């Protein structure tokens, strides 16, 4: 989870909103088209001076540029490789759908490696959670009640109750879960 600004994407969106081609903007500000292409694709970050020079060609100030929120094209379908990894270590959490402010539901494809768990300290937050075990086994503890779930088994609880998840088996455990509101 990164708070970094996508300078290239933001710049591309502003340029397109103003009806300029990459070549036209590059010519207007005296940069090679290849430089602007590298910046917009995220393969190069401009210095503050270079960014200011590009923005003068749009024209827009630095403060306005960083306050600008590009319109995102809405997606309804996602390939497996497009799911965004938001986990670490022995647990993979792959976000289904786009991450954006204002979402009220978060759906995740989870993979627990053998021995993986969410930690010795129970989790607790506002909202509700549901999940379906697709394969393997997952030990789920909610409010002190522990249950070993297998393929086809499910859970549903209020998230303010202390809870944790653990793969006690020797094979990966695959789960699809949802929570509201999004917890991470």
C-alpha positions in Angstrom: 0.0 0.0 0.0 1.7 3.1 -1.2 0.8 6.8 -0.8 3.0 7.8 -3.7 1.5 10.0 -6.4 1.4 8.6 -9.9 3.0 11.6 -11.5 3.1 10.0 -15.0 -0.6 8.9 -14.9 -1.7 12.2 -13.6 0.3 14.0 -16.2 -1.1 11.8 -19.0 -4.6 12.4 -17.8 -4.2 16.2 -17.7 -2.5 16.2 -21.2 -5.4 14.1 -22.7 -8.0 16.2 -21.0 -6.5 19.3 -22.7 -6.6 17.5 -26.1 -2.8 17.4 -26.5 -0.7 14.6 -28.0 2.5 13.6 -26.3 4.4 15.0 -29.2 2.6 18.3 -29.1 3.3 18.8 -25.4 6.9 17.7 -25.7 7.4 20.2 -28.6 5.6 23.0 -26.6 8.0 22.6 -23.6 11.2 21.8 -25.5 11.6 18.2 -24.4 12.2 15.0 -26.5 9.0 13.1 -27.0 10.8 10.0 -25.6 11.4 11.8 -22.2 7.7 12.6 -21.9 6.8 9.1 -22.8 9.1 7.7 -20.1 7.6 10.0 -17.5 4.0 9.2 -18.4 4.7 5.4 -18.4 6.2 5.7 -14.9 9.7 4.5 -16.0 11.2 7.9 -15.2 10.5 10.6 -12.5 11.1 14.2 -13.5 12.9 16.6 -11.3 10.8 19.3 -9.8 12.2 21.8 -12.3 11.4 19.5 -15.3 7.9 18.8 -13.9 7.3 22.6 -13.5 8.5 23.1 -17.1 6.0 20.5 -18.4 3.2 21.8 -16.3 3.8 25.3 -17.7 3.0 23.9 -21.1 -0.4 22.7 -20.0 -0.7 25.3 -18.2 -1.2 24.3 -14.6 0.6 25.1 -11.4 2.3 22.5 -9.1 -0.2 22.9 -6.4 -3.1 22.3 -8.8 -1.3 19.4 -10.4 -0.9 17.6 -7.0 -4.5 18.4 -6.1 -5.8 17.1 -9.4 -7.7 13.7 -9.2 -7.8 12.0 -12.6 -11.0 10.3 -13.6 -10.3 6.6 -13.6 -11.8 4.3 -16.1 -14.2 2.0 -14.3 -13.4 -1.7 -14.6 -15.9 -4.5 -14.0 -13.8 -7.5 -14.8 -10.4 -8.5 -13.5 -7.9 -11.1 -14.7 -6.2 -13.1 -11.9 -2.9 -11.3 -12.7 -4.6 -7.9 -12.3 -5.6 -8.5 -8.6 -3.5 -6.2 -6.5 -1.4 -7.8 -3.8 -2.0 -6.2 -0.4 -0.5 -8.8 1.9 3.0 -9.8 3.0 4.9 -12.9 4.0 3.1 -16.2 4.3 -0.4 -14.8 3.6 -1.3 -13.4 0.2 -4.2 -11.0 0.1 -5.2 -10.1 -3.5 -7.7 -7.3 -3.7 -10.6 -8.0 -6.1 -11.6 -4.8 -7.8 -10.2 -1.3 -7.6 -8.9 0.3 -4.5 -10.6 3.7 -4.1 -11.9 5.9 -1.4 -15.6 5.6 -0.8 -15.8 1.8 -1.4 -18.0 0.1 1.1 -17.1 -3.5 0.4 -13.7 -5.2 0.1 -13.4 -8.6 -1.4 -10.1 -10.6 -1.2 -8.6 -13.8 -2.6 -6.5 -15.1 0.3 -3.8 -17.8 0.2 -2.4 -19.0 3.5 0.9 -21.0 3.2 1.3 -23.9 5.6 1.8 -22.6 9.1 0.7 -19.0 8.2 -1.4 -17.1 10.7 -2.6 -13.5 11.2 -0.6 -13.2 14.4 -0.8 -14.2 18.1 -2.8 -11.0 18.9 -6.4 -11.2 17.7 -7.7 -8.7 15.1 -10.6 -6.4 15.9 -12.1 -3.6 13.8 -15.5 -2.2 12.9 -17.7 -4.0 10.3 -18.5 -7.5 9.2 -16.6 -10.3 7.6 -17.5 -13.4 5.6 -15.4 -16.0 3.9 -15.5 -19.3 2.0 -12.7 -21.8 2.2 -12.1 -23.1 -1.3 -9.3 -25.6 -0.6 -7.2 -26.7 2.3 -8.0 -26.1 6.0 -8.2 -22.9 8.0 -8.5 -22.6 11.7 -10.7 -19.6 12.5 -11.0 -18.2 16.0 -13.8 -15.7 16.8 -14.4 -14.4 20.3 -12.5 -17.3 21.8 -14.4 -20.0 19.8 -12.0 -22.0 17.5 -13.2 -24.0 14.5 -11.2 -25.9 11.8 -12.8 -25.2 8.4 -12.3 -27.2 5.2 -13.2 -26.8 1.6 -16.8 -25.6 1.2 -17.0 -24.4 4.8 -17.6 -20.7 5.6 -17.6 -18.1 8.3 -19.5 -14.9 9.0 -19.1 -12.6 12.0 -19.0 -9.0 13.3 -15.4 -7.8 13.0 -15.3 -6.0 16.4 -15.2 -9.5 17.9 -11.5 -10.6 18.4 -10.6 -13.0 15.6 -7.6 -14.7 13.9 -6.9 -17.1 11.1 -4.3 -19.8 10.9 -3.4 -22.6 8.4 -2.6 -25.6 10.6 -2.3 -28.0 7.6 0.6 -29.0 5.4 -0.9 -27.5 2.1 -1.9 -24.0 1.0 -5.4 -22.9 2.0 -7.4 -20.8 -0.4 -10.2 -18.5 0.8 -12.4 -15.9 -0.8 -13.5 -13.3 1.8 -15.4 -10.0 2.0 -15.5 -7.3 4.6 -17.4 -4.1 5.0 -16.1 -1.5 5.4 -12.8 -2.3 3.8 -10.2 -3.0 6.5 -7.0 -2.5 4.6 
